[in-house]
C-alpha cells in the first residue's frame, strides 16, 4: 500500500507526539532535581544547538553549490546569528540557574529563554524551508 | 485531516526534519538513560557549559568546504 503525503505527515506527527511518552516510560528511576533539569532543559538546549549547527552547515553547502542567492544566504546568516545569540543566552541562563541552585538560592526557571531560542530556530527553519534547503545532504530539495 | 495548501511545498523538508528529530531524540534519550540520576548542580553546570554552540559564520564556511566567504 502506498502511503499518501498526508499519511506520512500523520505518521511523523504521531511519532513526534509519542516521544515524550517514550521518554517518560523510560524515565521511572528517581532522579535528583539537577538530573531532572538536565534531562529536561539541558537536553532540549543540546538538541536545539545541533539542529542550528546542521542548518548553518547546510546553508554553506547550498551556497557553495550555487543553490541559493547571496541575498538568501545573507538572510539565512542573519537568522542563524540570531539563533546563535539566543542559544548562548539560554545556555548562560541555565548555567546561572544551576549555580544558584548549587548555592542553595532560589532562582527563576530559565525555561523561557530556552523556549525563546526554540522560537528563533523555528524562524530559521522556516526560512531554510522557504529557500528549499535540503538539510540532510546539502543543496536544495 | 487536511494539510493547509501553503504548507504542501514544505512537506519534504518538514518530513526530513521530523525523521531527523526522531533519530536525534532517540539517541539523546539513550544518553539520558545512561546519565547519572544522582547528578548534582555542579555537574549540571559543567554539562550545560559543555554544550557547544558554533559560530554561524564558521559553520557556513564549514559547509562551503572550508573556503573563505566571497567578499
N, CA and C atoms of all chains as a GROMACS GRO file, in nm:
protein
  636
    1UNK      N    1   0.085  -0.119   0.000
    1UNK     CA    2   0.000   0.000   0.000
    1UNK      C    3   0.089   0.125   0.000
    2UNK      N    4   0.061   0.212  -0.092
    2UNK     CA    5   0.141   0.335  -0.097
    2UNK      C    6   0.075   0.442  -0.010
    3UNK      N    7   0.155   0.496   0.082
    3UNK     CA    8   0.101   0.598   0.171
    3UNK      C    9   0.095   0.731   0.099
    4UNK      N   10  -0.013   0.801   0.116
    4UNK     CA   11  -0.024   0.934   0.056
    4UNK      C   12   0.050   1.034   0.144
    5UNK      N   13   0.074   1.153   0.087
    5UNK     CA   14   0.153   1.254   0.158
    5UNK      C   15   0.103   1.284   0.297
    6UNK      N   16  -0.030   1.296   0.310
    6UNK     CA   17  -0.083   1.331   0.441
    6UNK      C   18  -0.068   1.216   0.540
    7UNK      N   19  -0.063   1.091   0.487
    7UNK     CA   20  -0.044   0.977   0.577
    7UNK      C   21   0.096   0.979   0.636
    8UNK      N   22   0.195   1.010   0.551
    8UNK     CA   23   0.332   1.023   0.603
    8UNK      C   24   0.340   1.134   0.707
    9UNK      N   25   0.277   1.244   0.671
    9UNK     CA   26   0.276   1.359   0.763
    9UNK      C   27   0.218   1.317   0.898
   10UNK      N   28   0.108   1.240   0.891
   10UNK     CA   29   0.042   1.194   1.013
   10UNK      C   30   0.131   1.101   1.093
   11UNK      N   31   0.201   1.011   1.022
   11UNK     CA   32   0.289   0.916   1.092
   11UNK      C   33   0.402   0.989   1.165
   12UNK      N   34   0.463   1.085   1.096
   12UNK     CA   35   0.574   1.160   1.158
   12UNK      C   36   0.522   1.240   1.276
   13UNK      N   37   0.406   1.304   1.258
   13UNK     CA   38   0.348   1.383   1.368
   13UNK      C   39   0.318   1.292   1.487
   14UNK      N   40   0.267   1.171   1.459
   14UNK     CA   41   0.235   1.077   1.567
   14UNK      C   42   0.362   1.034   1.640
   15UNK      N   43   0.468   1.006   1.560
   15UNK     CA   44   0.594   0.964   1.621
   15UNK      C   45   0.650   1.074   1.710
   16UNK      N   46   0.643   1.198   1.661
   16UNK     CA   47   0.694   1.311   1.742
   16UNK      C   48   0.612   1.327   1.868
   17UNK      N   49   0.479   1.311   1.854
   17UNK     CA   50   0.392   1.326   1.970
   17UNK      C   51   0.418   1.216   2.073
   18UNK      N   52   0.463   1.098   2.025
   18UNK     CA   53   0.484   0.986   2.116
   18UNK      C   54   0.615   0.996   2.192
   19UNK      N   55   0.707   1.082   2.142
   19UNK     CA   56   0.840   1.088   2.205
   19UNK      C   57   0.837   1.118   2.356
   20UNK      N   58   0.758   1.218   2.399
   20UNK     CA   59   0.756   1.244   2.543
   20UNK      C   60   0.710   1.124   2.625
   21UNK      N   61   0.616   1.046   2.567
   21UNK     CA   62   0.568   0.929   2.641
   21UNK      C   63   0.675   0.821   2.648
   22UNK      N   64   0.749   0.807   2.534
   22UNK     CA   65   0.860   0.712   2.535
   22UNK      C   66   0.960   0.753   2.642
   23UNK      N   67   0.988   0.883   2.644
   23UNK     CA   68   1.083   0.935   2.741
   23UNK      C   69   1.035   0.911   2.884
   24UNK      N   70   0.906   0.933   2.906
   24UNK     CA   71   0.852   0.916   3.041
   24UNK      C   72   0.856   0.770   3.084
   25UNK      N   73   0.827   0.679   2.988
   25UNK     CA   74   0.823   0.538   3.026
   25UNK      C   75   0.963   0.488   3.063
   26UNK      N   76   1.064   0.549   3.003
   26UNK     CA   77   1.200   0.509   3.037
   26UNK      C   78   1.260   0.597   3.143
   27UNK      N   79   1.178   0.670   3.209
   27UNK     CA   80   1.224   0.774   3.299
   27UNK      C   81   1.169   0.752   3.440
   28UNK      N   82   1.162   0.624   3.477
   28UNK     CA   83   1.097   0.591   3.604
   28UNK      C   84   1.190   0.605   3.724
   29UNK      N   85   1.321   0.590   3.699
   29UNK     CA   86   1.414   0.591   3.811
   29UNK      C   87   1.412   0.727   3.879
   30UNK      N   88   1.419   0.728   4.014
   30UNK     CA   89   1.421   0.857   4.083
   30UNK      C   90   1.548   0.934   4.048
   31UNK      N   91   1.532   1.063   4.028
   31UNK     CA   92   1.646   1.146   3.990
   31UNK      C   93   1.655   1.264   4.085
   32UNK      N   94   1.774   1.319   4.093
   32UNK     CA   95   1.789   1.444   4.167
   32UNK      C   96   1.726   1.556   4.084
   33UNK      N   97   1.704   1.671   4.150
   33UNK     CA   98   1.647   1.786   4.076
   33UNK      C   99   1.741   1.829   3.964
   34UNK      N  100   1.872   1.819   3.989
   34UNK     CA  101   1.969   1.859   3.887
   34UNK      C  102   1.961   1.765   3.766
   35UNK      N  103   1.951   1.635   3.793
   35UNK     CA  104   1.941   1.538   3.682
   35UNK      C  105   1.812   1.560   3.605
   36UNK      N  106   1.707   1.595   3.675
   36UNK     CA  107   1.578   1.620   3.610
   36UNK      C  108   1.588   1.745   3.522
   37UNK      N  109   1.652   1.848   3.575
   37UNK     CA  110   1.667   1.973   3.498
   37UNK      C  111   1.754   1.948   3.374
   38UNK      N  112   1.857   1.866   3.389
   38UNK     CA  113   1.942   1.836   3.274
   38UNK      C  114   1.863   1.760   3.169
   39UNK      N  115   1.786   1.658   3.216
   39UNK     CA  116   1.709   1.575   3.122
   39UNK      C  117   1.603   1.658   3.049
   40UNK      N  118   1.558   1.766   3.112
   40UNK     CA  119   1.454   1.848   3.050
   40UNK      C  120   1.515   1.961   2.969
   41UNK      N  121   1.575   2.058   3.037
   41UNK     CA  122   1.620   2.179   2.968
   41UNK      C  123   1.758   2.164   2.906
   42UNK      N  124   1.845   2.089   2.971
   42UNK     CA  125   1.980   2.069   2.915
   42UNK      C  126   1.974   1.998   2.781
   43UNK      N  127   1.900   1.887   2.777
   43UNK     CA  128   1.894   1.812   2.651
   43UNK      C  129   1.816   1.890   2.546
   44UNK      N  130   1.716   1.967   2.588
   44UNK     CA  131   1.642   2.049   2.491
   44UNK      C  132   1.737   2.149   2.424
   45UNK      N  133   1.823   2.209   2.505
   45UNK     CA  134   1.919   2.305   2.450
   45UNK      C  135   2.020   2.235   2.360
   46UNK      N  136   2.057   2.114   2.399
   46UNK     CA  137   2.153   2.037   2.320
   46UNK      C  138   2.094   2.005   2.181
   47UNK      N  139   1.969   1.962   2.179
   47UNK     CA  140   1.904   1.929   2.051
   47UNK      C  141   1.895   2.056   1.965
   48UNK      N  142   1.854   2.165   2.027
   48UNK     CA  143   1.840   2.290   1.952
   48UNK      C  144   1.973   2.332   1.890
   49UNK      N  145   2.079   2.317   1.969
   49UNK     CA  146   2.210   2.356   1.921
   49UNK      C  147   2.252   2.271   1.801
   50UNK      N  148   2.223   2.141   1.808
   50UNK     CA  149   2.260   2.052   1.697
   50UNK      C  150   2.181   2.087   1.571
   51UNK      N  151   2.052   2.114   1.588
   51UNK     CA  152   1.969   2.149   1.472
   51UNK      C  153   2.020   2.278   1.408
   52UNK      N  154   2.051   2.376   1.493
   52UNK     CA  155   2.103   2.504   1.443
   52UNK      C  156   2.233   2.483   1.366
   53UNK      N  157   2.327   2.406   1.425
   53UNK     CA  158   2.457   2.388   1.360
   53UNK      C  159   2.443   2.318   1.226
   54UNK      N  160   2.360   2.215   1.221
   54UNK     CA  161   2.344   2.142   1.094
   54UNK      C  162   2.278   2.230   0.988
   55UNK      N  163   2.186   2.315   1.033
   55UNK     CA  164   2.119   2.405   0.938
   55UNK      C  165   2.219   2.503   0.878
   56UNK      N  166   2.307   2.557   0.962
   56UNK     CA  167   2.404   2.654   0.911
   56UNK      C  168   2.506   2.588   0.817
   57UNK      N  169   2.544   2.464   0.847
   57UNK     CA  170   2.635   2.392   0.758
   57UNK      C  171   2.564   2.368   0.625
   58UNK      N  172   2.434   2.337   0.630
   58UNK     CA  173   2.357   2.316   0.507
   58UNK      C  174   2.349   2.444   0.426
   59UNK      N  175   2.342   2.558   0.495
   59UNK     CA  176   2.341   2.687   0.425
   59UNK      C  177   2.473   2.703   0.348
   60UNK      N  178   2.583   2.670   0.413
   60UNK     CA  179   2.714   2.679   0.347
   60UNK      C  180   2.722   2.588   0.226
   61UNK      N  181   2.671   2.464   0.242
   61UNK     CA  182   2.676   2.368   0.130
   61UNK      C  183   2.591   2.419   0.013
   62UNK      N  184   2.472   2.470   0.045
   62UNK     CA  185   2.383   2.519  -0.060
   62UNK      C  186   2.445   2.639  -0.131
   63UNK      N  187   2.512   2.723  -0.052
   63UNK     CA  188   2.577   2.841  -0.108
   63UNK      C  189   2.690   2.800  -0.202
   64UNK      N  190   2.771   2.702  -0.156
   64UNK     CA  191   2.883   2.656  -0.239
   64UNK      C  192   2.833   2.593  -0.368
   65UNK      N  193   2.715   2.530  -0.361
   65UNK     CA  194   2.660   2.464  -0.480
   65UNK      C  195   2.586   2.562  -0.570
   66UNK      N  196   2.578   2.686  -0.526
   66UNK     CA  197   2.507   2.787  -0.605
   66UNK      C  198   2.357   2.770  -0.601
   67UNK      N  199   2.309   2.698  -0.499
   67UNK     CA  200   2.166   2.668  -0.491
   67UNK      C  201   2.085   2.782  -0.427
   68UNK      N  202   2.154   2.873  -0.361
   68UNK     CA  203   2.086   2.989  -0.304
   68UNK      C  204   2.160   3.115  -0.348
   69UNK      N  205   2.087   3.225  -0.353
   69UNK     CA  206   2.148   3.350  -0.396
   69UNK      C  207   2.224   3.412  -0.279
   70UNK      N  208   2.317   3.502  -0.306
   70UNK     CA  209   2.389   3.570  -0.197
   70UNK      C  210   2.293   3.641  -0.101
   71UNK      N  211   2.183   3.694  -0.156
   71UNK     CA  212   2.086   3.763  -0.069
   71UNK      C  213   2.017   3.664   0.026
   72UNK      N  214   1.981   3.547  -0.029
   72UNK     CA  215   1.919   3.444   0.055
   72UNK      C  216   2.017   3.396   0.161
   73UNK      N  217   2.143   3.381   0.121
   73UNK     CA  218   2.245   3.338   0.215
   73UNK      C  219   2.259   3.440   0.328
   74UNK      N  220   2.256   3.568   0.292
   74UNK     CA  221   2.270   3.674   0.392
   74UNK      C  222   2.154   3.671   0.491
   75UNK      N  223   2.034   3.647   0.439
   75UNK     CA  224   1.917   3.641   0.528
   75UNK      C  225   1.926   3.520   0.620
   76UNK      N  226   1.969   3.407   0.565
   76UNK     CA  227   1.984   3.287   0.648
   76UNK      C  228   2.095   3.306   0.753
   77UNK      N  229   2.200   3.376   0.711
   77UNK     CA  230   2.309   3.402   0.804
   77UNK      C  231   2.261   3.488   0.921
   78UNK      N  232   2.182   3.591   0.890
   78UNK     CA  233   2.131   3.680   0.996
   78UNK      C  234   2.038   3.603   1.089
   79UNK      N  235   1.952   3.518   1.031
   79UNK     CA  236   1.863   3.437   1.114
   79UNK      C  237   1.944   3.341   1.201
   80UNK      N  238   2.049   3.285   1.143
   80UNK     CA  239   2.135   3.193   1.218
   80UNK      C  240   2.208   3.263   1.331
   81UNK      N  241   2.251   3.386   1.304
   81UNK     CA  242   2.321   3.463   1.408
   81UNK      C  243   2.226   3.490   1.525
   82UNK      N  244   2.101   3.520   1.493
   82UNK     CA  245   2.002   3.544   1.599
   82UNK      C  246   1.982   3.417   1.682
   83UNK      N  247   1.979   3.302   1.615
   83UNK     CA  248   1.966   3.176   1.688
   83UNK      C  249   2.087   3.153   1.777
   84UNK      N  250   2.205   3.179   1.720
   84UNK     CA  251   2.329   3.160   1.797
   84UNK      C  252   2.325   3.241   1.926
   85UNK      N  253   2.286   3.367   1.914
   85UNK     CA  254   2.283   3.455   2.032
   85UNK      C  255   2.179   3.408   2.133
   86UNK      N  256   2.062   3.364   2.084
   86UNK     CA  257   1.959   3.321   2.178
   86UNK      C  258   1.998   3.190   2.245
   87UNK      N  259   2.068   3.102   2.171
   87UNK     CA  260   2.114   2.978   2.232
   87UNK      C  261   2.219   3.008   2.340
   88UNK      N  262   2.307   3.103   2.310
   88UNK     CA  263   2.410   3.139   2.410
   88UNK      C  264   2.345   3.200   2.534
   89UNK      N  265   2.242   3.281   2.512
   89UNK     CA  266   2.172   3.341   2.627
   89UNK      C  267   2.105   3.232   2.710
   90UNK      N  268   2.045   3.134   2.643
   90UNK     CA  269   1.979   3.025   2.715
   90UNK      C  270   2.081   2.941   2.791
   91UNK      N  271   2.195   2.916   2.728
   91UNK     CA  272   2.299   2.838   2.796
   91UNK      C  273   2.351   2.911   2.920
   92UNK      N  274   2.373   3.042   2.905
   92UNK     CA  275   2.420   3.121   3.020
   92UNK      C  276   2.316   3.122   3.131
   93UNK      N  277   2.189   3.133   3.094
   93UNK     CA  278   2.083   3.135   3.195
   93UNK      C  279   2.072   3.001   3.266
   94UNK      N  280   2.086   2.893   3.188
   94UNK     CA  281   2.080   2.760   3.250
   94UNK      C  282   2.196   2.740   3.348
   95UNK      N  283   2.315   2.784   3.306
   95UNK     CA  284   2.432   2.769   3.393
   95UNK      C  285   2.415   2.852   3.520
   96UNK      N  286   2.363   2.975   3.504
   96UNK     CA  287   2.341   3.062   3.620
   96UNK      C  288   2.237   3.000   3.714
   97UNK      N  289   2.136   2.939   3.654
   97UNK     CA  290   2.033   2.871   3.733
   97UNK      C  291   2.096   2.757   3.815
   98UNK      N  292   2.183   2.679   3.748
   98UNK     CA  293   2.248   2.568   3.816
   98UNK      C  294   2.337   2.616   3.930
   99UNK      N  295   2.410   2.727   3.904
   99UNK     CA  296   2.498   2.780   4.010
   99UNK      C  297   2.416   2.832   4.128
  100UNK      N  298   2.304   2.897   4.099
  100UNK     CA  299   2.218   2.948   4.208
  100UNK      C  300   2.162   2.832   4.290
  101UNK      N  301   2.120   2.726   4.222
  101UNK     CA  302   2.065   2.611   4.292
  101UNK      C  303   2.174   2.543   4.376
  102UNK      N  304   2.297   2.539   4.320
  102UNK     CA  305   2.408   2.478   4.394
  102UNK      C  306   2.437   2.557   4.521
  103UNK      N  307   2.415   2.689   4.514
  103UNK     CA  308   2.441   2.775   4.630
  103UNK      C  309   2.322   2.776   4.726
  104UNK      N  310   2.219   2.701   4.694
  104UNK     CA  311   2.102   2.693   4.781
  104UNK      C  312   2.008   2.811   4.768
  105UNK      N  313   2.027   2.889   4.662
  105UNK     CA  314   1.939   3.005   4.642
  105UNK      C  315   1.821   2.965   4.552
  106UNK      N  316   1.714   3.040   4.565
  106UNK     CA  317   1.603   3.015   4.473
  106UNK      C  318   1.626   3.098   4.348
  107UNK      N  319   1.594   3.041   4.236
  107UNK     CA  320   1.618   3.110   4.109
  107UNK      C  321   1.503   3.080   4.015
  108UNK      N  322   1.458   3.181   3.941
  108UNK     CA  323   1.351   3.153   3.844
  108UNK      C  324   1.399   3.057   3.737
  109UNK      N  325   1.309   2.974   3.690
  109UNK     CA  326   1.345   2.877   3.588
  109UNK      C  327   1.383   2.948   3.458
  110UNK      N  328   1.489   2.903   3.393
  110UNK     CA  329   1.532   2.966   3.267
  110UNK      C  330   1.455   2.911   3.147
  111UNK      N  331   1.345   2.846   3.173
  111UNK     CA  332   1.272   2.780   3.065
  111UNK      C  333   1.230   2.878   2.955
  112UNK      N  334   1.196   3.002   2.993
  112UNK     CA  335   1.151   3.098   2.892
  112UNK      C  336   1.259   3.127   2.788
  113UNK      N  337   1.385   3.136   2.836
  113UNK     CA  338   1.493   3.164   2.742
  113UNK      C  339   1.519   3.046   2.650
  114UNK      N  340   1.505   2.925   2.705
  114UNK     CA  341   1.524   2.805   2.621
  114UNK      C  342   1.413   2.801   2.515
  115UNK      N  343   1.292   2.831   2.558
  115UNK     CA  344   1.180   2.829   2.464
  115UNK      C  345   1.194   2.942   2.360
  116UNK      N  346   1.248   3.055   2.404
  116UNK     CA  347   1.270   3.166   2.309
  116UNK      C  348   1.370   3.124   2.202
  117UNK      N  349   1.473   3.050   2.243
  117UNK     CA  350   1.572   3.000   2.145
  117UNK      C  351   1.504   2.905   2.048
  118UNK      N  352   1.412   2.823   2.098
  118UNK     CA  353   1.338   2.733   2.010
  118UNK      C  354   1.259   2.812   1.906
  119UNK      N  355   1.201   2.922   1.948
  119UNK     CA  356   1.122   3.002   1.854
  119UNK      C  357   1.212   3.063   1.746
  120UNK      N  358   1.331   3.105   1.786
  120UNK     CA  359   1.426   3.158   1.688
  120UNK      C  360   1.463   3.050   1.588
  121UNK      N  361   1.480   2.928   1.636
  121UNK     CA  362   1.517   2.818   1.547
  121UNK      C  363   1.404   2.788   1.449
  122UNK      N  364   1.282   2.795   1.496
  122UNK     CA  365   1.169   2.772   1.406
  122UNK      C  366   1.169   2.876   1.295
  123UNK      N  367   1.204   3.000   1.329
  123UNK     CA  368   1.213   3.105   1.227
  123UNK      C  369   1.320   3.073   1.125
  124UNK      N  370   1.436   3.025   1.174
  124UNK     CA  371   1.546   2.988   1.084
  124UNK      C  372   1.504   2.872   0.993
  125UNK      N  373   1.438   2.773   1.050
  125UNK     CA  374   1.397   2.656   0.972
  125UNK      C  375   1.291   2.694   0.869
  126UNK      N  376   1.203   2.785   0.907
  126UNK     CA  377   1.100   2.829   0.812
  126UNK      C  378   1.166   2.898   0.692
  127UNK      N  379   1.268   2.979   0.721
  127UNK     CA  380   1.341   3.048   0.614
  127UNK      C  381   1.415   2.946   0.527
  128UNK      N  382   1.481   2.849   0.592
  128UNK     CA  383   1.555   2.745   0.519
  128UNK      C  384   1.459   2.667   0.430
  129UNK      N  385   1.342   2.639   0.483
  129UNK     CA  386   1.242   2.564   0.407
  129UNK      C  387   1.192   2.648   0.289
  130UNK      N  388   1.172   2.777   0.313
  130UNK     CA  389   1.124   2.867   0.208
  130UNK      C  390   1.221   2.871   0.090
  131UNK      N  391   1.352   2.865   0.121
  131UNK     CA  392   1.452   2.869   0.015
  131UNK      C  393   1.486   2.730  -0.038
  132UNK      N  394   1.413   2.629   0.011
  132UNK     CA  395   1.428   2.494  -0.043
  132UNK      C  396   1.556   2.424  -0.002
  133UNK      N  397   1.610   2.458   0.115
  133UNK     CA  398   1.734   2.394   0.160
  133UNK      C  399   1.710   2.248   0.195
  134UNK      N  400   1.800   2.162   0.147
  134UNK     CA  401   1.796   2.021   0.183
  134UNK      C  402   1.886   2.004   0.305
  135UNK      N  403   1.824   1.977   0.420
  135UNK     CA  404   1.901   1.977   0.544
  135UNK      C  405   1.971   1.844   0.569
  136UNK      N  406   1.949   1.745   0.485
  136UNK     CA  407   2.014   1.616   0.510
  136UNK      C  408   2.139   1.597   0.425
  137UNK      N  409   2.138   1.652   0.304
  137UNK     CA  410   2.254   1.626   0.219
  137UNK      C  411   2.311   1.752   0.156
  138UNK      N  412   2.255   1.867   0.192
  138UNK     CA  413   2.304   1.991   0.132
  138UNK      C  414   2.229   2.020   0.004
  139UNK      N  415   2.259   2.134  -0.056
  139UNK     CA  416   2.191   2.172  -0.179
  139UNK      C  417   2.047   2.210  -0.151
  140UNK      N  418   1.961   2.194  -0.249
  140UNK     CA  419   1.821   2.227  -0.233
  140UNK      C  420   1.737   2.105  -0.266
  141UNK      N  421   1.617   2.102  -0.210
  141UNK     CA  422   1.529   1.989  -0.239
  141UNK      C  423   1.440   2.024  -0.356
  142UNK      N  424  -0.809   1.468   0.810
  142UNK     CA  425  -0.714   1.576   0.832
  142UNK      C  426  -0.668   1.630   0.697
  143UNK      N  427  -0.670   1.759   0.681
  143UNK     CA  428  -0.621   1.814   0.555
  143UNK      C  429  -0.503   1.906   0.584
  144UNK      N  430  -0.411   1.910   0.490
  144UNK     CA  431  -0.292   1.993   0.506
  144UNK      C  432  -0.318   2.128   0.443
  145UNK      N  433  -0.286   2.236   0.512
  145UNK     CA  434  -0.303   2.367   0.451
  145UNK      C  435  -0.223   2.375   0.320
  146UNK      N  436  -0.285   2.422   0.213
  146UNK     CA  437  -0.214   2.426   0.083
  146UNK      C  438  -0.080   2.498   0.090
  147UNK      N  439  -0.073   2.601   0.171
  147UNK     CA  440   0.052   2.677   0.177
  147UNK      C  441   0.166   2.593   0.233
  148UNK      N  442   0.132   2.487   0.307
  148UNK     CA  443   0.234   2.404   0.372
  148UNK      C  444   0.288   2.295   0.279
  149UNK      N  445   0.213   2.264   0.175
  149UNK     CA  446   0.247   2.149   0.090
  149UNK      C  447   0.388   2.158   0.029
  150UNK      N  448   0.431   2.274  -0.023
  150UNK     CA  449   0.567   2.279  -0.079
  150UNK      C  450   0.675   2.247   0.024
  151UNK      N  451   0.645   2.268   0.150
  151UNK     CA  452   0.746   2.248   0.254
  151UNK      C  453   0.743   2.108   0.315
  152UNK      N  454   0.650   2.025   0.272
  152UNK     CA  455   0.634   1.893   0.334
  152UNK      C  456   0.762   1.808   0.330
  153UNK      N  457   0.832   1.801   0.214
  153UNK     CA  458   0.954   1.718   0.213
  153UNK      C  459   1.054   1.763   0.319
  154UNK      N  460   1.073   1.895   0.330
  154UNK     CA  461   1.168   1.945   0.430
  154UNK      C  462   1.119   1.916   0.571
  155UNK      N  463   0.989   1.934   0.593
  155UNK     CA  464   0.934   1.907   0.727
  155UNK      C  465   0.949   1.760   0.762
  156UNK      N  466   0.928   1.673   0.662
  156UNK     CA  467   0.944   1.529   0.688
  156UNK      C  468   1.089   1.496   0.721
  157UNK      N  469   1.182   1.557   0.646
  157UNK     CA  470   1.324   1.536   0.676
  157UNK      C  471   1.354   1.576   0.820
  158UNK      N  472   1.304   1.693   0.856
  158UNK     CA  473   1.329   1.743   0.992
  158UNK      C  474   1.267   1.650   1.095
  159UNK      N  475   1.146   1.601   1.064
  159UNK     CA  476   1.076   1.513   1.158
  159UNK      C  477   1.153   1.385   1.182
  160UNK      N  478   1.198   1.323   1.073
  160UNK     CA  479   1.271   1.197   1.085
  160UNK      C  480   1.403   1.220   1.156
  161UNK      N  481   1.472   1.330   1.118
  161UNK     CA  482   1.600   1.363   1.180
  161UNK      C  483   1.582   1.386   1.331
  162UNK      N  484   1.475   1.456   1.366
  162UNK     CA  485   1.449   1.485   1.507
  162UNK      C  486   1.422   1.356   1.584
  163UNK      N  487   1.351   1.262   1.520
  163UNK     CA  488   1.323   1.136   1.588
  163UNK      C  489   1.454   1.062   1.619
  164UNK      N  490   1.542   1.052   1.519
  164UNK     CA  491   1.668   0.980   1.542
  164UNK      C  492   1.751   1.049   1.650
  165UNK      N  493   1.757   1.180   1.644
  165UNK     CA  494   1.835   1.253   1.744
  165UNK      C  495   1.776   1.236   1.883
  166UNK      N  496   1.644   1.241   1.890
  166UNK     CA  497   1.578   1.231   2.020
  166UNK      C  498   1.598   1.094   2.081
  167UNK      N  499   1.593   0.991   1.997
  167UNK     CA  500   1.616   0.855   2.049
  167UNK      C  501   1.758   0.844   2.101
  168UNK      N  502   1.855   0.901   2.026
  168UNK     CA  503   1.994   0.896   2.069
  168UNK      C  504   2.012   0.970   2.202
  169UNK      N  505   1.948   1.086   2.212
  169UNK     CA  506   1.961   1.163   2.337
  169UNK      C  507   1.888   1.094   2.451
  170UNK      N  508   1.776   1.029   2.419
  170UNK     CA  509   1.702   0.957   2.522
  170UNK      C  510   1.791   0.848   2.582
  171UNK      N  511   1.867   0.781   2.494
  171UNK     CA  512   1.960   0.678   2.542
  171UNK      C  513   2.066   0.740   2.631
  172UNK      N  514   2.113   0.859   2.590
  172UNK     CA  515   2.213   0.928   2.672
  172UNK      C  516   2.156   0.960   2.810
  173UNK      N  517   2.029   1.005   2.809
  173UNK     CA  518   1.965   1.040   2.937
  173UNK      C  519   1.955   0.916   3.026
  174UNK      N  520   1.921   0.804   2.962
  174UNK     CA  521   1.910   0.680   3.040
  174UNK      C  522   2.044   0.645   3.105
  175UNK      N  523   2.152   0.672   3.028
  175UNK     CA  524   2.284   0.636   3.079
  175UNK      C  525   2.338   0.742   3.175
  176UNK      N  526   2.272   0.855   3.180
  176UNK     CA  527   2.322   0.966   3.264
  176UNK      C  528   2.304   0.934   3.412
  177UNK      N  529   2.384   0.999   3.488
  177UNK     CA  530   2.382   0.976   3.633
  177UNK      C  531   2.255   1.034   3.694
  178UNK      N  532   2.168   0.948   3.752
  178UNK     CA  533   2.044   1.001   3.812
  178UNK      C  534   2.070   1.078   3.942
  179UNK      N  535   2.195   1.068   3.992
  179UNK     CA  536   2.229   1.138   4.117
  179UNK      C  537   2.307   1.267   4.087
  180UNK      N  538   2.292   1.318   3.966
  180UNK     CA  539   2.367   1.437   3.926
  180UNK      C  540   2.345   1.551   4.025
  181UNK      N  541   2.455   1.619   4.062
  181UNK     CA  542   2.438   1.736   4.149
  181UNK      C  543   2.444   1.863   4.063
  182UNK      N  544   2.422   1.977   4.127
  182UNK     CA  545   2.411   2.101   4.050
  182UNK      C  546   2.543   2.144   3.988
  183UNK      N  547   2.654   2.108   4.054
  183UNK     CA  548   2.784   2.142   3.994
  183UNK      C  549   2.804   2.066   3.863
  184UNK      N  550   2.765   1.938   3.865
  184UNK     CA  551   2.776   1.857   3.742
  184UNK      C  552   2.681   1.911   3.636
  185UNK      N  553   2.564   1.957   3.680
  185UNK     CA  554   2.468   2.015   3.586
  185UNK      C  555   2.529   2.136   3.515
  186UNK      N  556   2.591   2.224   3.595
  186UNK     CA  557   2.652   2.345   3.536
  186UNK      C  558   2.762   2.306   3.437
  187UNK      N  559   2.842   2.206   3.476
  187UNK     CA  560   2.951   2.163   3.387
  187UNK      C  561   2.895   2.109   3.256
  188UNK      N  562   2.787   2.031   3.265
  188UNK     CA  563   2.726   1.974   3.143
  188UNK      C  564   2.670   2.084   3.053
  189UNK      N  565   2.604   2.182   3.117
  189UNK     CA  566   2.543   2.291   3.040
  189UNK      C  567   2.652   2.371   2.969
  190UNK      N  568   2.759   2.402   3.044
  190UNK     CA  569   2.865   2.483   2.984
  190UNK      C  570   2.940   2.408   2.874
  191UNK      N  571   2.926   2.274   2.875
  191UNK     CA  572   2.994   2.193   2.771
  191UNK      C  573   2.914   2.189   2.641
  192UNK      N  574   2.790   2.241   2.643
  192UNK     CA  575   2.710   2.240   2.519
  192UNK      C  576   2.776   2.334   2.420
  193UNK      N  577   2.805   2.281   2.303
  193UNK     CA  578   2.874   2.361   2.202
  193UNK      C  579   2.773   2.433   2.112
  194UNK      N  580   2.797   2.561   2.094
  194UNK     CA  581   2.714   2.642   2.003
  194UNK      C  582   2.810   2.709   1.906
  195UNK      N  583   2.813   2.657   1.785
  195UNK     CA  584   2.910   2.707   1.687
  195UNK      C  585   2.879   2.847   1.638
  196UNK      N  586   2.983   2.914   1.591
  196UNK     CA  587   2.966   3.047   1.532
  196UNK      C  588   2.899   3.032   1.394
  197UNK      N  589   2.796   3.112   1.369
  197UNK     CA  590   2.718   3.098   1.245
  197UNK      C  591   2.807   3.111   1.121
  198UNK      N  592   2.897   3.209   1.121
  198UNK     CA  593   2.982   3.230   1.003
  198UNK      C  594   3.078   3.112   0.982
  199UNK      N  595   3.132   3.060   1.094
  199UNK     CA  596   3.226   2.947   1.080
  199UNK      C  597   3.153   2.823   1.030
  200UNK      N  598   3.029   2.804   1.076
  200UNK     CA  599   2.952   2.687   1.032
  200UNK      C  600   2.920   2.696   0.883
  201UNK      N  601   2.885   2.816   0.838
  201UNK     CA  602   2.858   2.835   0.694
  201UNK      C  603   2.984   2.804   0.615
  202UNK      N  604   3.096   2.854   0.665
  202UNK     CA  605   3.224   2.831   0.597
  202UNK      C  606   3.257   2.681   0.593
  203UNK      N  607   3.226   2.613   0.704
  203UNK     CA  608   3.249   2.468   0.709
  203UNK      C  609   3.165   2.398   0.601
  204UNK      N  610   3.043   2.444   0.585
  204UNK     CA  611   2.955   2.385   0.483
  204UNK      C  612   3.004   2.413   0.342
  205UNK      N  613   3.075   2.523   0.330
  205UNK     CA  614   3.129   2.560   0.197
  205UNK      C  615   3.259   2.485   0.167
  206UNK      N  616   3.293   2.396   0.258
  206UNK     CA  617   3.414   2.316   0.236
  206UNK      C  618   3.540   2.388   0.280
  207UNK      N  619   3.524   2.479   0.375
  207UNK     CA  620   3.640   2.547   0.429
  207UNK      C  621   3.688   2.663   0.345
  208UNK      N  622   3.618   2.688   0.234
  208UNK     CA  623   3.661   2.801   0.151
  208UNK      C  624   3.619   2.932   0.216
  209UNK      N  625   3.699   3.035   0.208
  209UNK     CA  626   3.662   3.163   0.270
  209UNK      C  627   3.540   3.223   0.201
  210UNK      N  628   3.456   3.296   0.277
  210UNK     CA  629   3.337   3.355   0.216
  210UNK      C  630   3.372   3.455   0.107
  211UNK      N  631   3.285   3.465   0.008
  211UNK     CA  632   3.307   3.562  -0.101
  211UNK      C  633   3.298   3.704  -0.048
  212UNK      N  634   3.387   3.794  -0.095
  212UNK     CA  635   3.380   3.934  -0.047
  212UNK      C  636   3.257   4.003  -0.102
   0.00000   0.00000   0.00000
